Amino acid sequence: MADTVTIPARKGKAAFAAKGQHIKVINTHGQQVVDTWAFNRADIREFMSMEHTRVSLAAIFCKPGQSMVTNKRRPILTVAEDRSGGIHDTLLAACDRHRYELLGCKGYHDNCTDNLAAALRELGLQVPETPSPWNLFMNIPVSGDNGLGFEPPVCKAGDYILLKAEMDLVIAFSACPQDMVPINGVGMKPTEAHFQIV
């Protein structure tokens, strides 16, 4: 049985996965956004790219059987199964200190940009910039007048998405610490999430 790894509330975690392995990302408590990145293990400058993926899919959501692609337009993660409602944002950048300052935060606030850097440092890795993440479970509806909403996730506790690695890769997660808009549920209290690699 695969080990279950904790993505601590408000923090990040990264791991290696081999081509053909599956990564199960579990929304343990049901209302937690998990910012997600994937990098080619052989060349970290190749990474899962939201802008290239949207072109590849001609859509803003990736469905089972479809693949997220890299900035070299190669498949990196395929959705094998999705038991979470299928709503995973590809539009928004990772939160950072600037985002929280604009929201009125005084002093340091945990953020997904720093969480990615910290998670990769644990593996002895560093990226020159933060790619836009695949915001698993994040519900950002686009309205008829092209406005963006910031809504709670549609998934329930224990829901998950199962991803297949299409190359040897580094997978990184951040249990988003956003607590100033209700993307992590109406209570706006970030929680832990979990993943398994099998």
C-alpha positions as CSV (number, residue, x, y, z in Angstrom):
1,M,0.0,0.0,0.0
2,A,1.2,3.5,-0.9
3,D,2.4,5.8,1.8
4,T,0.1,8.8,2.4
5,V,2.0,12.1,2.5
6,T,0.7,15.1,4.3
7,I,0.7,18.6,2.7
8,P,0.5,20.6,5.9
9,A,-2.0,23.4,6.1
10,R,-0.6,26.6,4.7
11,K,2.6,24.9,3.6
12,G,4.1,23.0,0.6
13,K,5.5,19.5,-0.1
14,A,7.3,18.0,-3.1
15,A,8.3,14.5,-4.3
16,F,9.7,12.6,-7.2
17,A,7.5,10.4,-9.4
18,A,8.5,8.1,-12.2
19,K,6.9,7.9,-15.6
20,G,3.9,5.6,-15.4
21,Q,3.3,6.1,-11.7
22,H,0.0,7.6,-10.4
23,I,-0.3,10.5,-8.0
24,K,-3.5,10.6,-6.0
25,V,-4.3,14.1,-4.6
26,I,-6.8,13.9,-1.8
27,N,-8.9,16.8,-0.5
28,T,-8.9,15.4,3.0
29,H,-11.4,17.9,4.5
30,G,-13.2,18.8,1.3
31,Q,-12.7,22.6,1.0
32,Q,-8.9,23.0,0.4
33,V,-7.3,24.3,-2.7
34,V,-4.0,22.6,-3.6
35,D,-1.7,24.6,-5.9
36,T,0.1,22.0,-8.0
37,W,3.3,22.1,-10.1
38,A,5.1,19.4,-12.1
39,F,8.6,19.7,-13.5
40,N,10.6,17.4,-15.8
41,R,13.0,15.7,-13.5
42,A,15.8,15.7,-16.1
43,D,15.4,19.4,-16.9
44,I,13.5,21.5,-14.3
45,R,13.3,24.3,-16.9
46,E,10.5,22.3,-18.5
47,F,7.4,22.5,-16.4
48,M,3.6,22.0,-16.5
49,S,2.3,25.2,-18.2
50,M,-1.2,26.5,-17.8
51,E,-1.0,28.7,-20.9
52,H,0.3,25.9,-23.1
53,T,-2.3,23.4,-21.7
54,R,-5.2,25.7,-22.4
55,V,-4.1,25.9,-26.0
56,S,-3.7,22.1,-26.2
57,L,-7.1,21.4,-24.6
58,A,-8.9,24.4,-26.2
59,A,-10.5,24.6,-22.8
60,I,-9.8,25.8,-19.2
61,F,-10.5,22.4,-17.5
62,C,-8.7,19.1,-18.0
63,K,-11.0,16.1,-18.1
64,P,-10.2,12.4,-17.5
65,G,-8.2,11.0,-20.4
66,Q,-6.7,14.4,-21.2
67,S,-3.2,15.7,-20.4
68,M,-1.7,18.7,-19.0
69,V,1.3,19.7,-21.1
70,T,4.6,21.5,-20.5
71,N,6.1,24.7,-21.8
72,K,7.6,22.4,-24.6
73,R,4.0,21.2,-25.3
74,R,4.7,17.7,-24.2
75,P,2.3,15.7,-21.9
76,I,3.4,15.7,-18.3
77,L,0.3,14.7,-16.3
78,T,-2.8,12.8,-17.5
79,V,-6.0,12.8,-15.5
80,A,-6.7,9.1,-14.9
81,E,-9.7,9.7,-12.7
82,D,-11.5,12.6,-11.0
83,R,-13.8,12.1,-8.1
84,S,-13.9,15.7,-7.0
85,G,-16.4,17.5,-9.3
86,G,-13.9,18.3,-12.0
87,I,-13.3,22.0,-11.1
88,H,-9.6,22.8,-11.1
89,D,-8.5,26.3,-12.0
90,T,-6.0,27.0,-14.7
91,L,-6.3,30.8,-14.8
92,L,-4.9,32.3,-11.5
93,A,-1.3,32.8,-10.5
94,A,0.0,31.4,-7.2
95,C,-0.6,33.7,-4.3
96,D,2.4,35.6,-3.1
97,R,3.3,38.4,-0.6
98,H,2.2,41.0,-3.1
99,R,-1.3,39.5,-3.4
100,Y,-1.8,39.6,0.4
101,E,-0.4,43.1,0.7
102,L,-3.0,44.2,-2.0
103,L,-5.7,42.4,0.1
104,G,-4.7,44.5,3.1
105,C,-2.5,42.1,5.0
106,K,0.1,43.6,7.4
107,G,3.3,41.7,7.9
108,Y,4.2,38.3,6.4
109,H,1.5,35.9,5.2
110,D,2.2,32.3,4.2
111,N,1.9,32.0,0.4
112,C,2.0,29.4,-2.3
113,T,5.0,31.0,-4.1
114,D,7.2,30.7,-1.0
115,N,5.7,27.2,-0.3
116,L,6.8,26.0,-3.7
117,A,10.4,27.3,-3.1
118,A,10.6,25.7,0.3
119,A,9.2,22.3,-0.9
120,L,11.7,22.2,-3.7
121,R,14.6,23.2,-1.4
122,E,13.8,20.0,0.7
123,L,14.7,18.0,-2.5
124,G,17.8,20.1,-3.3
125,L,16.1,21.9,-6.2
126,Q,15.4,25.5,-7.1
127,V,13.5,27.2,-10.0
128,P,14.3,30.7,-11.3
129,E,10.6,31.7,-11.2
130,T,7.3,30.4,-10.1
131,P,5.2,28.9,-13.0
132,S,1.5,29.4,-12.8
133,P,0.1,26.5,-10.8
134,W,-2.7,24.1,-11.6
135,N,-5.0,25.0,-8.8
136,L,-6.6,21.7,-7.9
137,F,-10.1,21.9,-6.4
138,M,-10.1,25.7,-6.9
139,N,-13.5,27.1,-8.1
140,I,-13.1,30.3,-10.2
141,P,-16.2,30.5,-12.3
142,V,-16.1,32.8,-15.4
143,S,-19.3,34.8,-15.7
144,G,-21.2,35.8,-18.9
145,D,-19.5,39.2,-18.8
146,N,-16.1,37.6,-18.5
147,G,-15.7,38.4,-14.8
148,L,-14.1,35.9,-12.4
149,G,-15.7,34.6,-9.2
150,F,-13.9,33.4,-6.1
151,E,-16.0,30.6,-4.8
152,P,-15.6,27.6,-2.4
153,P,-14.5,24.3,-3.8
154,V,-17.4,22.0,-5.0
155,C,-15.7,18.8,-3.7
156,K,-16.4,16.9,-0.4
157,A,-14.1,15.5,2.2
158,G,-12.1,12.6,0.9
159,D,-12.7,13.5,-2.8
160,Y,-9.6,13.1,-5.0
161,I,-8.0,13.4,-8.4
162,L,-5.8,10.7,-9.8
163,L,-3.0,11.7,-12.1
164,K,-0.6,9.6,-14.3
165,A,3.0,10.8,-14.7
166,E,3.9,11.0,-18.4
167,M,7.6,11.5,-17.7
168,D,10.0,11.2,-14.7
169,L,9.0,14.3,-12.8
170,V,9.0,16.4,-9.7
171,I,5.5,17.0,-8.3
172,A,5.0,19.9,-5.9
173,F,2.0,21.0,-3.9
174,S,0.9,23.9,-1.7
175,A,-2.1,23.7,0.6
176,C,-3.1,27.2,-0.3
177,P,-3.0,29.5,2.8
178,Q,-5.6,32.0,1.3
179,D,-7.8,33.1,4.2
180,M,-8.9,36.5,2.9
181,V,-11.3,35.4,0.2
182,P,-13.5,32.2,0.4
183,I,-11.6,29.9,-2.0
184,N,-10.9,27.5,0.8
185,G,-14.5,27.4,1.9
186,V,-16.8,29.9,3.5
187,G,-15.0,29.6,6.8
188,M,-11.7,30.6,5.1
189,K,-9.7,28.3,7.2
190,P,-6.9,26.5,5.3
191,T,-6.5,22.8,6.1
192,E,-4.1,20.0,5.3
193,A,-4.4,17.8,2.3
194,H,-2.7,14.5,1.3
195,F,-1.2,12.6,-1.6
196,Q,-0.1,9.2,-2.6
197,I,2.3,8.0,-5.3
198,V,1.8,4.5,-6.6
